[in-house]
Amino acid sequence: MHNLFNPSISDYVRQSGSSFYFPMLVFPKDKRDAIMTVYAFCRYTDDMVDTENDNHNPFEFLDHWKTELQTAISGKSQLSFLNRLVYIARRFSIPLDLFFELIRGVEMDLTKNRYKTFDELYEYCYRVASTVGLMTVSILGKKSSRIESYAVNTGIAVQLTNIIRDVASDVQKNRIYIPKQELEKFGCTEEDLLSGNNQSSFVMLMREQCIRARRYYMQADDDYAAERSYLLFPARAMQNIYYSLLVKTEQNLENLSSKKISLSIPQKASIVFKTWWNERQFA
């Protein structure tokens, strides 16, 4: 088993380059430590599935990972990190099945690399992203059916944003998350996703994906408006960062095969500050 999180969970999360890192910094310390531990679990699980070499078999890793997680839940694992994760889950009333559901999601990347319909893709997005949202709102301390819906819809929107932005690099890994049904609808081949050929059809296809992602951001906005709370400010900041990333990606659809779209550190920091300014009245 690999040595987890050296030198620290905070460094691991920061070095991952995720847009989650900046919103995490504004959590109160106990919640910040909790969310960084939960996110480190999610990120590490995904990283280990994406890694394969002579010394690492992703299937064996997941089997051992699930066994040790279950051991941590029922007693005490040999992995101190998982013991801490379970302690945090119980302290903040995070449903433990969410961790196994996330594992099932990343496991899909080992067994499934094409999706026929959006319904199939939705299941994947829920498992790898909405579960993280549900864990997050549990830690933030705001729970209701609308807030759970907010977490789910934000997770779907965020994952769709990543899928749109990373379409070319995913093809290079032999993974296509754009539903086959929609590729056929717009007359795009798998090769078109990588090469940038058939540009007009490719752009129309990707614009359709952007429209779908926007719908999920809008549904999340409706859920949030129903029970607006300053407790959710970090989640809201993360949502706004990814929405801005979607907008920037949408403006560069012609370049997705040759350029990875991203936001700069000052842009992310600005979005976090603007979100705080807008939400402070609900403190």
Stockholm file with secondary structure:
# STOCKHOLM 1.0

chainA/1-283         MHNLFNPSISDYVRQSGSSFYFPMLVFPKDKRDAIMTVYAFCRYTDDMVDTENDNHNPFEFLDHWKTELQTAISGKSQLSFLNRLVYIARRFSIPLDLFFELIRGVEMDLTKNRYKTFDELYEYCYRVASTVGLMTVSILGKKSSRIESYAVNTGIAVQLTNIIRDVASDVQKNRIYIPKQELEKFGCTEEDLLSGNNQSSFVMLMREQCIRARRYYMQADDDYAAERSYLLFPARAMQNIYYSLLVKTEQNLENLSSKKISLSIPQKASIVFKTWWNERQFA
#=GR chainA/1-283 SS CCCCSSSCHHHHHHHTTCTTHHHHTTSCHHHHHHHHHHHHHHHHHHHHHHCCBTTBCHHHHHHHHHHHHHHHHHSCCSCHHHHHHHHHHHHTTCCTHHHHHHHHHHHHHHHCCCCSSHHHHHHHHIIIIIHHHHHHHHHHTCCSHHHHHHHHHHHHHHHHHHHHHTHHHHHHTTCCCSCHHHHHHTTCCHHHHHHCCSHHHHHHHHHHHHHHHHHHHHHHHHHHHHTCCGGGHHHHHHHHHHHHHHHHHHTTGGGTTTCCCCCCHHHHHHHHHHHHHHHGGGC
#=GC SS_cons         CCCCSSSCHHHHHHHTTCTTHHHHTTSCHHHHHHHHHHHHHHHHHHHHHHCCBTTBCHHHHHHHHHHHHHHHHHSCCSCHHHHHHHHHHHHTTCCTHHHHHHHHHHHHHHHCCCCSSHHHHHHHHIIIIIHHHHHHHHHHTCCSHHHHHHHHHHHHHHHHHHHHHTHHHHHHTTCCCSCHHHHHHTTCCHHHHHHCCSHHHHHHHHHHHHHHHHHHHHHHHHHHHHTCCGGGHHHHHHHHHHHHHHHHHHTTGGGTTTCCCCCCHHHHHHHHHHHHHHHGGGC
//
